[in-house]
Amino acid sequence: MCEPNISLVELTSWFHLLSFYLYKNGYMIKEFPTLLDRPPLDPTDFTTRQIRECLIAQGESYNGTVRYADRRLFASKLIFQKKANYINIDESIDKKFIYISNRQSSFHNMSLNEKLMEIANLIEALLKRDNKFISFDYSNAFLGYISEDLVKKYRKNMQCFRHSSVESIKERETCSDEQKRFLVDYGLTIVKVIHSQLN
């Protein structure tokens, strides 16, 4: 499906069906991580233009021309992989993420940094009424495992993902992707408990 000159209506339909299936089952293409989230209406935008631009960027062109054979070889080596697993969230929480997101994005379509920013934003949105934090029984809600101080500490540490100052960017860069994934799971646990208790 990713080879150049995919133009038949049937092949276009298959491209979209397979993209949707792979997306819904948690797959991504390593070389094009957001493609399955939002596949182009015209598959040739990917199969011809994006693959061509990628090969040119890798120095695989001849005076600006990329041969079909090179595109076919590149397409045959694309790596399809499962996205990192996160704690599942229900639709009502995802709707809240979409509502507070600057780009109205579903949680699973966000980058790691964006997930951490929006988790911090959602915790604050859940706990604030009339610009004041509400009282919340953390001990009961989290069975004593997570305290109000730990939630405050988490929110404070996530501030670097909410701001774009030089200091914030440097602070974000000190976290590995593995650490960020842990912080996402930890934050989602906090969000889910607060959300269920408030409902």
C-alpha positions as CSV (number, residue, x, y, z in Angstrom):
1,M,0.0,0.0,0.0
2,C,2.9,2.4,0.6
3,E,4.6,1.9,-2.8
4,P,4.5,4.9,-5.2
5,N,1.7,5.4,-7.6
6,I,-1.1,4.1,-5.4
7,S,-4.0,5.7,-7.3
8,L,-6.8,3.2,-7.8
9,V,-9.9,3.9,-5.8
10,E,-9.9,0.4,-4.4
11,L,-6.3,0.7,-3.2
12,T,-7.0,4.1,-1.7
13,S,-9.9,2.6,0.3
14,W,-7.6,-0.2,1.5
15,F,-5.0,2.3,2.5
16,H,-7.5,4.1,4.7
17,L,-9.1,0.9,6.1
18,L,-5.7,-0.5,7.1
19,S,-4.5,2.9,8.5
20,F,-7.7,3.0,10.6
21,Y,-7.3,-0.6,11.7
22,L,-3.7,-0.2,12.7
23,Y,-4.4,3.1,14.5
24,K,-7.3,1.6,16.5
25,N,-5.1,-1.3,17.5
26,G,-2.3,0.9,18.8
27,Y,0.2,0.7,16.0
28,M,2.4,3.4,14.6
29,I,5.0,3.6,11.8
30,K,8.3,4.3,13.4
31,E,9.6,6.5,10.6
32,F,6.3,8.5,10.4
33,P,4.9,8.3,14.0
34,T,1.8,10.5,13.4
35,L,0.7,9.2,10.0
36,L,-1.8,6.6,11.2
37,D,-3.3,9.1,13.6
38,R,-4.2,11.4,10.7
39,P,-3.6,9.7,7.3
40,P,-3.8,12.0,4.3
41,L,-7.0,12.0,2.2
42,D,-4.9,11.3,-0.8
43,P,-2.5,8.4,0.0
44,T,-0.1,9.6,-2.7
45,D,0.7,12.5,-0.4
46,F,2.4,9.9,1.8
47,T,3.4,7.3,-0.7
48,T,5.0,9.7,-3.1
49,R,5.6,13.1,-1.5
50,Q,6.5,12.3,2.2
51,I,8.5,9.2,1.4
52,R,10.3,11.1,-1.4
53,E,11.1,14.0,1.0
54,C,12.4,11.5,3.6
55,L,14.7,9.8,1.1
56,I,16.0,13.2,-0.1
57,A,16.7,14.2,3.5
58,Q,18.7,11.0,4.0
59,G,20.7,11.8,0.8
60,E,19.1,9.0,-1.2
61,S,18.4,11.1,-4.3
62,Y,20.1,11.6,-7.6
63,N,20.2,15.4,-8.4
64,G,16.9,15.8,-6.5
65,T,15.2,12.7,-8.2
66,V,14.2,9.7,-6.2
67,R,13.8,6.5,-8.2
68,Y,10.7,4.3,-7.7
69,A,12.9,1.4,-6.9
70,D,14.4,3.3,-3.9
71,R,10.9,4.3,-2.7
72,R,9.7,0.7,-3.0
73,L,12.7,-0.5,-1.0
74,F,12.2,2.2,1.6
75,A,8.4,1.3,1.9
76,S,9.2,-2.4,2.3
77,K,11.4,-1.6,5.3
78,L,9.0,0.6,7.2
79,I,8.7,-0.5,10.8
80,F,5.2,-1.0,12.2
81,Q,5.2,-1.1,16.0
82,K,2.9,-1.0,18.9
83,K,2.7,2.4,20.7
84,A,3.8,2.5,24.3
85,N,1.0,1.3,26.5
86,Y,-0.5,3.7,28.9
87,I,-3.2,3.2,31.5
88,N,-6.6,3.2,29.7
89,I,-8.8,6.1,30.2
90,D,-12.6,6.2,29.7
91,E,-14.3,8.3,27.1
92,S,-15.5,10.9,29.7
93,I,-11.9,11.6,30.7
94,D,-10.7,11.7,27.1
95,K,-13.5,14.3,26.4
96,K,-12.0,16.4,29.2
97,F,-8.6,16.2,27.6
98,I,-10.0,17.2,24.2
99,Y,-11.8,20.1,25.9
100,I,-8.7,21.5,27.6
101,S,-6.3,20.8,24.8
102,N,-5.2,23.8,22.7
103,R,-5.7,21.8,19.6
104,Q,-8.7,19.7,20.8
105,S,-6.7,16.5,20.6
106,S,-7.6,13.2,22.0
107,F,-5.1,12.1,24.7
108,H,-3.7,9.2,22.7
109,N,-2.9,11.5,19.8
110,M,-0.6,13.7,22.0
111,S,3.1,13.6,22.2
112,L,4.7,12.6,25.5
113,N,5.4,16.2,26.5
114,E,1.9,17.3,25.5
115,K,0.4,14.4,27.6
116,L,2.3,15.6,30.7
117,M,1.2,19.2,30.1
118,E,-2.4,18.3,29.7
119,I,-2.4,15.9,32.7
120,A,-1.2,18.8,34.9
121,N,-3.8,21.1,33.3
122,L,-6.6,18.5,33.9
123,I,-5.7,17.9,37.5
124,E,-5.9,21.6,38.1
125,A,-9.2,21.9,36.2
126,L,-10.7,19.0,38.2
127,L,-9.7,20.4,41.6
128,K,-10.5,24.1,40.9
129,R,-13.8,25.8,41.4
130,D,-14.2,29.6,41.1
131,N,-10.4,29.9,40.9
132,K,-9.9,28.2,44.3
133,F,-8.8,24.6,45.0
134,I,-11.6,22.5,46.5
135,S,-11.1,20.4,49.6
136,F,-10.5,16.7,48.6
137,D,-10.1,13.6,50.7
138,Y,-6.9,12.4,49.3
139,S,-6.3,9.8,52.1
140,N,-9.7,8.1,51.4
141,A,-9.6,8.4,47.6
142,F,-6.0,7.1,47.2
143,L,-6.2,4.6,50.2
144,G,-3.3,6.4,51.8
145,Y,-0.9,5.7,48.9
146,I,-1.0,9.2,47.4
147,S,-1.3,12.4,49.5
148,E,-2.2,15.9,48.8
149,D,1.5,16.8,49.1
150,L,2.4,14.3,46.5
151,V,-0.2,15.6,44.0
152,K,1.0,19.1,44.6
153,K,4.6,18.0,44.1
154,Y,3.6,16.2,40.8
155,R,1.8,19.3,39.5
156,K,4.8,21.5,40.5
157,N,7.2,19.2,38.7
158,M,5.0,19.1,35.6
159,Q,5.2,23.0,35.3
160,C,8.2,22.6,33.0
161,F,5.9,20.9,30.4
162,R,3.4,23.8,30.6
163,H,5.8,26.6,29.9
164,S,8.2,27.4,27.0
165,S,10.9,29.3,28.8
166,V,14.6,28.3,28.3
167,E,14.7,26.9,31.8
168,S,11.5,24.9,31.3
169,I,12.8,23.4,28.1
170,K,16.1,22.5,29.7
171,E,14.2,20.9,32.6
172,R,12.1,18.8,30.2
173,E,15.2,17.6,28.5
174,T,16.5,16.1,31.7
175,C,13.7,13.5,31.6
176,S,14.2,10.4,29.5
177,D,11.2,9.0,27.5
178,E,11.0,6.1,30.0
179,Q,10.7,8.5,32.9
180,K,8.1,10.6,31.0
181,R,6.1,7.4,30.4
182,F,6.2,6.7,34.1
183,L,5.0,10.2,34.8
184,V,2.2,9.8,32.3
185,D,1.0,6.6,34.0
186,Y,1.3,8.2,37.5
187,G,-0.5,11.3,36.4
188,L,-3.3,9.3,34.8
189,T,-3.8,7.4,38.0
190,I,-4.2,10.7,39.8
191,V,-6.6,12.0,37.2
192,K,-8.7,8.8,37.2
193,V,-9.1,8.7,40.9
194,I,-10.0,12.4,41.3
195,H,-12.4,12.2,38.4
196,S,-14.2,9.1,39.8
197,Q,-14.4,10.6,43.3
198,L,-15.8,13.9,42.1
199,N,-18.4,12.2,40.0
